Amino acid sequence: AIGGGPLRVEGVGRASIQGDVRFAEALEQLGARITMGDNWIEAAAPVEGGLKAFDLDLNHIPDAAMTLAVAALFADGPCRLRNIASWRVKETDRIAAMAIELRKVGARIEEGEDYLVVTPPARLQPAAIDTYDDHRMAMCFSLVTLGGCRLRINDPRCVNKTFPGYFDVFGQVARAVPVVAIDGPSASGKGTVAARVAEALGWHCLDSGSLYRLVALAAMRAGIALDDEVGVAAIAADLPARFENGLILLAGEDVSDAIRTEACSVGASKVAVLGQVREALLDRQRDYRIGPGLVAEGRDIGSVVFPDAGVKVFLTASAESRAERRYKQLMEKGMPANIQSLLKDLQERDARDAARPVAPLVKLPDAVLLDTTERSVDEAVAFVLDLVRAGG
C-alpha cells in the first residue's frame, strides 16, 4: 500500500479466524487495493494518487493499528486513530511513543488519552527512531523507508521478541533505490559523465564534490581556518545549501561559479581530509538516494557513502590530461589560469586524497576502471550506461 506492491502474505486470508485480518479491510478503506484468497492476502498501492485520509475506530485491532499510524504519513490529509487506549498499557506507552517518533519524521501530532491525529508532512524528514524495547515500534517505522525516507532504527534487535528474522525478510521485500557510484580524482571528468548518465537514465545526480566546495567557501567567508576541524565541521553540519534548477545556492546566493575557483578547489581538498567534516556530510549525501535512481560521483561514494551501489566505476585520467581540461574550463569562464600551476595543484591533491586517513581515494576491487585520457565524454557515458544496462 505504501511501496507500490503487490505484496502477498500467505497463511492468513478470508478463512482466517485471526482478528488481525481486519487490518486488510482497514487498508482497503485507505484506498489500497486488497485481494484475498482463503489462505492469502495481497495488497497494492492505489491505482491513482496516495492513500486516503481516514477516521477509524480501531479498538478491534489495537496492535495492527500501529501500522496505520505510520501509513497515515502517506495519506492525503489528517488521519484520526480512535479508541486505542489499550496502547497506553502495552510494552511501552505506545500512544506517547508513537507521537514522539512520528514528530521526528515531520508529522504534526495531536495526542489524546485514547486517540492520535496524524497530519502528514509535505516531505518526510530523515530521523533516528527510538524503539522503547517495543518490537512493533521497530517494525512499524521500518515501513517509512518504503516512501524513500532514510531512517535509523535504534535497537533493532527488539524484534527478536516475536520475529527474529524480520529485517532479513523486510530486506527481501523492499527494493533499494539503485545507485551508480562514480569515484575518481579531481578533473577526471566524473562530474560531466555522472550528469550525462543520470540524464540518460532519468535518475537523480549527486555531485558530492560540490558539498565539500561549499563547505570550504562557507568556512573561508566565515574566517574559519580550513584546518580547524571542529569549526569547519560545525559549518558542514548546518550548511545552508540547496541545488535547484541547475544552480548551486549557499544561503540563497548562486555560488555555482564561485565554488569552481581554484581557491575553492584547493580548499575542498583540505576540508575533505577532516574526519568530522566527512561525518557531518555523510547522511546529507545519503539523503539524495531517492527513486527512481541515483548517479553519485565523488571520491568515497562506492566505499563509504553507498557501499551497496549496484554499479561502481573508478574514473580516472592522466594528471596532464586533467590539468589541460581544467585549464580549458577556467579559460572558457574567463577565469585566470596557469596550466603548470594547475598540474602541480592536481598532483598535490591526488597525493592528499590518496593518503588521507579517512576515506582515502582508492579503486575498489569491485569497481570497474574507466580511463578517460584517450576517451571522449560520449564514449565514457556510453561505457557507464552499458554497465548499468548489463546489471553491473
C-alpha positions as CSV (number, residue, x, y, z in Angstrom):
1,A,0.0,0.0,0.0
2,I,3.0,2.3,0.6
3,G,5.7,0.9,-1.5
4,G,3.6,0.1,-4.5
5,G,3.4,-3.7,-4.4
6,P,1.7,-6.0,-5.0
7,L,2.8,-8.0,-1.9
8,R,1.2,-11.3,-0.9
9,V,1.1,-12.6,2.6
10,E,0.4,-16.3,2.9
11,G,-1.0,-18.2,5.9
12,V,-3.8,-15.8,6.6
13,G,-6.8,-14.9,4.4
14,R,-10.5,-14.9,4.0
15,A,-10.9,-18.1,6.1
16,S,-8.7,-17.0,8.9
17,I,-10.1,-16.7,12.4
18,Q,-7.4,-14.2,13.4
19,G,-8.7,-10.8,14.2
20,D,-5.8,-9.0,12.5
21,V,-7.3,-10.0,9.1
22,R,-9.5,-6.9,9.7
23,F,-6.3,-4.8,9.2
24,A,-6.5,-5.6,5.5
25,E,-10.1,-4.2,5.5
26,A,-8.8,-1.0,7.1
27,L,-6.2,-0.6,4.4
28,E,-8.9,-1.0,1.8
29,Q,-10.7,2.0,3.3
30,L,-7.5,4.0,2.8
31,G,-7.6,3.2,-0.9
32,A,-5.2,0.3,-1.0
33,R,-6.1,-2.5,-3.4
34,I,-6.8,-5.6,-1.4
35,T,-7.5,-9.1,-2.8
36,M,-8.0,-12.2,-0.7
37,G,-7.9,-16.0,-1.0
38,D,-8.8,-18.5,1.7
39,N,-5.2,-18.5,2.9
40,W,-3.6,-15.4,1.5
41,I,-4.0,-11.6,1.3
42,E,-2.5,-9.4,-1.4
43,A,-2.1,-5.6,-1.1
44,A,-1.0,-3.0,-3.6
45,A,-1.0,0.8,-3.7
46,P,-4.0,2.8,-5.0
47,V,-4.2,2.9,-8.8
48,E,-4.0,6.7,-8.7
49,G,-2.8,9.0,-6.0
50,G,-1.8,8.1,-2.5
51,L,-3.6,6.7,0.5
52,K,-6.8,8.5,1.6
53,A,-7.1,10.3,5.0
54,F,-9.1,8.3,7.5
55,D,-11.1,8.5,10.8
56,L,-11.3,4.9,12.2
57,D,-12.3,3.2,15.5
58,L,-9.5,0.7,15.9
59,N,-10.5,-1.0,19.2
60,H,-10.8,-4.3,17.4
61,I,-7.2,-4.3,16.0
62,P,-5.2,-2.3,18.5
63,D,-1.8,-3.9,17.7
64,A,-2.2,-3.8,14.0
65,A,-3.5,-0.3,14.2
66,M,0.1,0.9,15.0
67,T,0.9,0.2,11.3
68,L,-2.0,2.5,10.3
69,A,-0.3,5.3,12.3
70,V,2.7,5.0,10.1
71,A,0.6,4.6,6.9
72,A,-1.0,7.9,7.9
73,L,2.3,9.6,6.9
74,F,1.4,8.8,3.3
75,A,-2.2,9.9,3.3
76,D,-3.7,12.9,1.6
77,G,-4.8,14.6,4.9
78,P,-5.1,14.4,8.7
79,C,-5.9,10.9,10.0
80,R,-7.6,10.0,13.3
81,L,-7.0,6.8,15.1
82,R,-9.7,6.4,17.7
83,N,-10.4,4.1,20.7
84,I,-6.8,3.0,21.1
85,A,-6.5,3.5,24.9
86,S,-5.0,0.0,25.3
87,W,-1.8,1.3,23.6
88,R,-1.1,3.0,26.9
89,V,-0.5,-0.3,28.7
90,K,1.5,-2.3,26.2
91,E,5.3,-2.9,26.1
92,T,5.5,0.9,26.4
93,D,3.0,3.8,26.3
94,R,2.6,3.4,22.6
95,I,0.4,6.5,22.1
96,A,3.2,8.7,23.7
97,A,6.0,6.8,21.9
98,M,4.3,6.9,18.5
99,A,3.6,10.6,18.9
100,I,7.3,11.4,19.7
101,E,8.7,9.3,16.8
102,L,6.1,10.5,14.2
103,R,7.1,14.1,15.0
104,K,10.7,13.2,14.3
105,V,9.9,12.5,10.6
106,G,7.9,15.8,10.3
107,A,4.3,14.8,11.1
108,R,2.1,17.1,13.2
109,I,0.5,15.1,16.0
110,E,-2.5,15.7,18.3
111,E,-2.3,13.2,21.2
112,G,-5.4,12.4,23.3
113,E,-6.0,9.9,26.1
114,D,-7.3,7.3,23.6
115,Y,-6.6,8.7,20.2
116,L,-4.0,10.2,17.8
117,V,-4.4,12.6,15.0
118,V,-1.6,12.4,12.4
119,T,-1.1,15.1,9.9
120,P,1.4,14.0,7.3
121,P,4.3,16.4,6.4
122,A,4.8,17.8,2.9
123,R,8.1,16.0,3.0
124,L,9.3,13.3,5.3
125,Q,12.4,14.1,7.4
126,P,15.3,11.6,8.0
127,A,15.5,10.6,11.6
128,A,16.8,8.2,14.2
129,I,13.8,6.3,15.6
130,D,13.8,5.0,19.2
131,T,12.0,1.7,19.8
132,Y,11.4,1.7,23.6
133,D,12.2,-2.0,23.6
134,D,9.0,-2.5,21.7
135,H,9.1,-4.8,18.7
136,R,6.2,-3.2,17.0
137,M,7.7,0.3,17.1
138,A,10.8,-1.1,15.2
139,M,8.7,-3.0,12.6
140,C,6.2,-0.2,12.0
141,F,8.7,2.5,11.5
142,S,10.8,0.4,9.1
143,L,7.9,0.9,6.6
144,V,8.7,4.7,6.4
145,T,11.7,3.8,4.3
146,L,9.3,2.5,1.6
147,G,8.5,6.1,0.9
148,G,12.1,7.0,0.2
149,C,13.0,8.5,3.5
150,R,16.2,7.4,5.3
151,L,15.8,6.2,8.9
152,R,18.0,4.7,11.5
153,I,16.2,2.3,13.8
154,N,17.8,2.2,17.2
155,D,18.0,-1.1,19.0
156,P,16.5,-3.1,16.1
157,R,17.1,-6.4,18.0
158,C,14.0,-5.7,20.0
159,V,12.1,-7.5,17.1
160,N,13.7,-10.8,18.4
161,K,10.8,-11.0,20.9
162,T,8.3,-12.0,18.1
163,F,10.1,-12.0,14.7
164,P,13.9,-12.5,14.9
165,G,14.3,-12.5,11.1
166,Y,12.1,-9.5,10.5
167,F,14.7,-7.2,8.9
168,D,16.1,-10.0,6.7
169,V,12.5,-10.6,5.4
170,F,12.0,-6.9,5.0
171,G,15.2,-6.6,3.0
172,Q,13.8,-9.2,0.6
173,V,10.6,-7.3,0.1
174,A,11.9,-3.7,0.0
175,R,13.9,-2.8,-3.1
176,A,16.7,-0.4,-2.5
177,V,16.9,2.6,-4.8
178,P,19.6,1.8,-7.4
179,V,22.9,3.7,-7.3
180,V,25.7,4.2,-9.8
181,A,28.8,5.2,-7.9
182,I,31.5,7.0,-9.8
183,D,34.7,7.7,-7.9
184,G,37.9,9.3,-9.2
185,P,40.5,12.0,-8.8
186,S,39.8,15.7,-9.4
187,A,39.2,16.9,-13.0
188,S,38.9,13.4,-14.4
189,G,35.5,14.2,-15.9
190,K,33.4,12.3,-13.5
191,G,31.0,15.2,-12.8
192,T,30.2,15.6,-16.5
193,V,29.9,11.9,-17.1
194,A,27.7,11.4,-14.0
195,A,25.3,14.2,-15.0
196,R,25.0,12.8,-18.6
197,V,24.4,9.3,-17.3
198,A,21.8,10.5,-14.8
199,E,20.0,12.5,-17.6
200,A,20.0,9.4,-19.9
201,L,18.5,7.2,-17.2
202,G,16.1,9.8,-15.8
203,W,17.7,9.5,-12.4
204,H,18.9,12.0,-9.8
205,C,22.5,13.1,-9.7
206,L,24.7,13.9,-6.7
207,D,27.9,15.9,-7.2
208,S,29.4,15.3,-3.7
209,G,32.4,17.5,-4.5
210,S,30.1,20.5,-4.6
211,L,29.2,19.9,-1.0
212,Y,32.9,20.0,0.1
213,R,33.5,23.1,-2.1
214,L,30.5,24.7,-0.4
215,V,31.9,23.9,3.0
216,A,35.3,25.4,2.0
217,L,33.7,28.5,0.6
218,A,31.4,29.0,3.7
219,A,34.4,28.5,6.0
220,M,36.6,31.0,4.2
221,R,33.8,33.5,4.2
222,A,33.3,33.0,7.9
223,G,37.0,33.5,8.6
224,I,37.4,29.9,9.8
225,A,40.8,28.3,9.1
226,L,40.4,25.3,6.9
227,D,42.4,23.1,9.3
228,D,40.1,24.0,12.2
229,E,38.3,20.6,12.2
230,V,35.7,21.5,14.9
231,G,34.9,24.9,13.3
232,V,34.7,23.5,9.8
233,A,32.6,20.5,10.9
234,A,30.1,23.0,12.5
235,I,29.8,24.8,9.2
236,A,29.2,21.4,7.4
237,A,26.6,20.3,9.9
238,D,24.4,23.4,9.3
239,L,25.3,24.1,5.7
240,P,22.5,26.3,4.1
241,A,23.0,24.7,0.7
242,R,20.4,23.9,-2.0
243,F,20.6,22.6,-5.5
244,E,17.8,24.0,-7.7
245,N,17.3,24.2,-11.5
246,G,21.0,23.6,-12.2
247,L,22.1,26.2,-9.7
248,I,24.1,25.7,-6.5
249,L,22.9,28.0,-3.8
250,L,24.5,29.0,-0.5
251,A,22.2,30.8,1.9
252,G,20.1,31.7,-1.2
253,E,23.1,33.1,-3.2
254,D,24.0,31.5,-6.5
255,V,27.6,30.3,-6.0
256,S,27.8,27.9,-9.0
257,D,30.8,29.7,-10.4
258,A,32.3,30.8,-7.0
259,I,32.8,27.2,-5.9
260,R,34.7,26.3,-9.1
261,T,37.6,28.7,-8.5
262,E,41.0,27.1,-7.8
263,A,40.9,28.6,-4.2
264,C,37.7,26.6,-3.5
265,S,39.1,23.5,-5.3
266,V,42.2,23.5,-3.1
267,G,40.1,24.4,0.0
268,A,37.7,21.5,-0.7
269,S,40.7,19.1,-0.8
270,K,41.8,20.4,2.6
271,V,38.5,20.1,4.4
272,A,37.8,16.7,2.8
273,V,40.6,15.2,4.9
274,L,38.9,16.2,8.2
275,G,37.0,13.2,9.7
276,Q,34.4,15.3,11.5
277,V,33.6,17.1,8.2
278,R,33.1,13.9,6.3
279,E,30.9,12.5,9.1
280,A,28.8,15.7,9.0
281,L,28.2,15.4,5.3
282,L,27.7,11.6,5.2
283,D,23.9,11.4,6.0
284,R,23.3,14.5,3.8
285,Q,24.7,12.7,0.8
286,R,22.7,9.6,1.6
287,D,19.5,11.7,1.6
288,Y,19.9,12.0,-2.2
289,R,19.1,8.4,-2.7
290,I,15.5,8.6,-3.9
291,G,13.7,6.9,-6.7
292,P,13.9,6.1,-9.5
293,G,17.7,6.0,-9.0
294,L,20.8,8.0,-8.2
295,V,24.1,8.6,-10.0
296,A,26.6,9.8,-7.4
297,E,30.2,11.0,-8.0
298,G,33.0,11.8,-5.6
299,R,36.0,10.1,-4.0
300,D,34.4,7.7,-1.5
301,I,31.0,7.1,-3.0
302,G,31.4,3.4,-3.5
303,S,33.5,2.8,-0.4
304,V,31.7,4.8,2.2
305,V,28.6,6.7,1.1
306,F,26.9,3.9,-0.9
307,P,28.9,0.7,-0.4
308,D,26.0,-1.3,-1.7
309,A,25.9,0.5,-5.1
310,G,25.0,-1.9,-7.9
311,V,27.5,-0.3,-10.3
312,K,30.8,1.1,-9.2
313,V,33.2,2.9,-11.6
314,F,36.6,4.3,-10.9
315,L,37.0,7.1,-13.5
316,T,40.5,8.5,-14.0
317,A,42.8,10.1,-16.5
318,S,46.5,11.2,-16.5
319,A,47.3,14.3,-14.5
320,E,48.5,16.1,-17.6
321,S,45.2,15.4,-19.4
322,R,43.2,16.5,-16.3
323,A,45.2,19.7,-16.0
324,E,44.6,20.6,-19.6
325,R,40.8,20.0,-19.2
326,R,40.7,22.2,-16.1
327,Y,42.6,24.9,-17.8
328,K,40.2,25.0,-20.7
329,Q,37.2,25.1,-18.3
330,L,38.6,28.1,-16.5
331,M,39.5,29.9,-19.6
332,E,36.1,29.4,-21.1
333,K,34.6,31.0,-18.0
334,G,37.0,34.0,-18.2
335,M,38.9,32.9,-15.1
336,P,42.7,33.3,-14.8
337,A,44.6,30.0,-15.0
338,N,48.2,28.7,-15.4
339,I,48.5,25.1,-16.7
340,Q,51.7,24.4,-14.8
341,S,50.2,25.6,-11.6
342,L,47.1,23.5,-12.2
343,L,49.1,20.4,-12.8
344,K,51.1,21.0,-9.6
345,D,47.8,21.5,-7.6
346,L,46.3,18.4,-9.1
347,Q,49.3,16.2,-8.3
348,E,49.3,17.6,-4.7
349,R,45.6,17.0,-4.4
350,D,45.9,13.4,-5.7
351,A,48.6,12.8,-3.0
352,R,46.4,14.3,-0.3
353,D,43.3,12.3,-1.4
354,A,45.2,9.0,-1.5
355,A,47.0,9.5,1.8
356,R,44.2,10.9,4.0
357,P,43.4,8.6,6.9
358,V,39.6,9.0,6.5
359,A,38.1,7.5,3.3
360,P,41.2,7.7,1.1
361,L,40.7,7.7,-2.7
362,V,41.3,4.2,-3.9
363,K,40.0,1.9,-6.6
364,L,37.8,-0.7,-5.0
365,P,38.1,-4.4,-6.0
366,D,34.5,-4.4,-7.2
367,A,34.8,-1.1,-9.2
368,V,35.3,-1.1,-13.0
369,L,38.3,1.0,-14.2
370,L,37.4,3.7,-16.8
371,D,40.4,5.7,-18.0
372,T,39.3,8.8,-20.0
373,T,42.7,10.0,-21.0
374,E,42.0,9.0,-24.6
375,R,38.2,8.7,-24.4
376,S,35.6,11.4,-25.3
377,V,32.8,12.3,-22.9
378,D,30.3,10.5,-25.2
379,E,32.4,7.3,-25.1
380,A,32.7,7.4,-21.3
381,V,29.0,7.9,-20.9
382,A,28.2,5.0,-23.2
383,F,30.6,2.9,-21.2
384,V,28.8,3.5,-17.9
385,L,25.4,3.1,-19.4
386,D,26.4,-0.3,-20.8
387,L,27.4,-1.3,-17.3
388,V,24.1,-0.2,-15.9
389,R,22.0,-1.9,-18.6
390,A,24.1,-5.1,-18.1
391,G,23.3,-5.0,-14.4
392,G,26.8,-4.1,-13.4
